[in-house]
Amino acid sequence: YVGARLGDAFLPCVVWVGDSVDELYAADLPPGRFLLKANHGWHYNLTLTLPNDLATRREEIERLAGGWLATRFGYDTGEWQYCTFERRLLLERFIDYNGEEPPDEYKVYCFRGRAEFINFWVETPSEEKSGLYDTAWNLLPVNFGRSVAHRTRPGNLHAIVKAAEDIAADFAFARVDLYSDSESEIKFSEITFTPGNATSRLSDPGFGAKLGKLLDVGL
């Protein structure tokens, strides 16, 4: 879906897709740093360095990945869309925009195909930060209860917004997440119709009310 709208250059490099950990161990995999992911949930990922980690972390890999595949993510929480397709594993090459740390992520909230604000997301082993910015990169006086992630305006802000809007063009609402080096490179992260399972709370209810008025789901 994303490749058809933006081109394959926006897609992370996936080197393997399979149905089980046994298939992973039987595959001929390249060396390097990767993320092992499941395709049907949130936080289902594990950073691996190949080939060493396949031997030294096998028990951990089998336990985590097996647990992901056995879980019907979203079934008990109303996010039914995650239960409608086959659960699979994938191995994605690590995006090294920030060296060893996870890349910066721009979570773009789009209504009727138009970006309204961006949640700039920074994740470290010890903390998650976010900062809400408008599409001109002015920091908004509202947050999701986390420490504020301050960031100078990215040099490719226009390209980030355009990519998100191109992906979200056909939907009443979508949050489009993109990784970027904040200069020229952009990679697709995910698209979701239920960010935070609709349980995240904004520090300013009035801001949430304004967003609600933008939402038109055709009811």
N, C-alpha and C positions, 0 to 999 in steps of 0.2 A: 504493500500500500504506500509506504513512504518512498520507496525507490521509484515508483511510478510517477510520483509528484515532484520529487526533488532530484532524483538521480541516485545511482548507487554510491557515489562519492560521499553521501551523507550518512551511509550506513556503517556501523562498526563492523570490523572483520570477524565473521563467525567461521571458525575452522572445523567445527564438528557439531552435529546434532544427533541425538539418540534417545532411546527409550529407557535406558538403564545404566547403572554404574558399570555393569559387566561389559556393555558395549563400549563405554569410555575406555576401559582398560585394554580392550581388544583393538582399539583404533590406532592407526599410525599417525601420531600427533607431532607437530613441529615443536621445537624448543621455544621458550620465552615465558613472558608473564601473561596470565590470562585470568578471566573471571569465569568460573563455572556457575551457571544460572539455571533456574527453572523458568518456564515460560508462562506460568499461570498464577504468580503471586507477587508479594512484596517482600523485599529483603531476603529473597531466596538467591543468595549469591555468595561465592567463596573465592577469594583471590588465591591463585596457585602459580607456582613457578615450575615449569616443566623442563626436563622430565623428573627432577629430584622429588618433588612433592607427591608424585603418584606413588612412590615407594614409601616415603617417610610419613605420609599423612593418610594412608589408605583407610584406616579405621575411621578417621574423622570424615573423609569424603563419603564413605559408604553410609555412615550414620546420618549425615546431614542431607545428602542427595536422596537417599532412600526415604527419609522423612518427608522431604518436599513432595516427592512423587506420590506418597501415600496420603497426602493432605488435599482435601477438597476446599481449596482456598476460596473464601467468600460465601460458602454455602450457609454458614450460620450467621452471617452478618449482613445479608441482603445484597452483596455484590455478585449477583447471579451470573454475570457475564463471564467470570473467571471459571465457571463450572461447565461451560458449553463447548470446550474444545479439548483435544487430547493433551494430556500432561507430558511434557518432554523436557529433556536437559539440553543445554547448549553450552559451547565453550567459545567465549568471545575474547579477542585479543585486548589486553589492557590498554586503555587510552592514556598516554603518558603526558598529557598537557601540563600536569603539575609534578612531573617526575614520579616519585614513588607514591605520592598522595593521590587520592581520587580527584578526577578533574572537576573544575567548577561547573555547576549545572544551573541552567536558566529554565525555570518552570513558568511557562507562558500561559496565562489564563485567557482563553479565547471564547468570545460569545458571538454566535452567528458568523464565525470566520474572522472576527476582528479581535486583535490583541488589546486587552484592557489594562492588564498590569502583569508584572514579572516578579516571581519569587526567586531571588538569587540565593542559591543554596550552596553552602560550604560544609563538607563533612570531613572530620578528622577522627582518628581512633578514640579520642576522648570527648568530642563535642560535635553537635550539629548546630549550625547557625543559619539564619535566613534574614534577608532584607527585602521588603516589598518596595518595588519601584514602578513608577508609571513608564509608559513607552518612550518618554523623553529622558528617562533615567533621573528623575527626581525621587528622592527617598520619601516614601509615604509615611505619615505618622501613625502607622498601624502595623501589627505583627501577629504572629501565631503563637506568641508566648515563649519564643526562643531568644537567645542572645542575637543582637542585630549584626548582620554581616554587611559591613561597609565595603563598597567597591566603587572605584572610579568608573566612569562611563566606558563600557567596552568599545573598542574601535570598530567592531563589526556589529554594533547594536541593530542597525537597520536590517542587516542580513539575518540576524537571529529572529527578529520580529517577522520578517517576510517569510522565512522558512516555517515558522510556527503557524502563521496564517494560511499558508498554502496547504499545510497538513490538515488544519481544522476547518477548511472552507466548507465542507459538506455537513457540518454538525452544528446543532443548536448551542452546544457547549462542549468544550474539550480543554483539558490542560495538556499542553505539549511540552515535554521536557527535552532540552537539548544540551549537550556538552559543548564547550567551546574553549579555545585558548584565549578568547577575548580579543583576538586580533584578526584572524582570517579563517581558522579552521572551525568547522561545526560538525558534530556527529549526533545522530538521533539517539535518544535515551529511551523514552516511552511516551505513550499517549494514554490518558485515562479519562473516563467520564465520571468517576467518583473519587476525586482526590481526597485522601484522608478518610475515605468511606463516609464523607459528609459529617464527620464528627469533630473536625478541627474547629477551634474557636478563635475568632479574630478579637483583638483587644478592643476594637471599636465596633459595637453592634451596628452603628449607623452606616459604616462602610459596607458591612455585610448586607444591609438592607438595600443599598444602592446596587450592589451586585445582583441581588435577587430580582430587581426590576429589569435587569438586562437579560434574564433567563427566560427564554420562550421555548417551551418544549412541545407546543402545539396541543396542549390540553384544553 
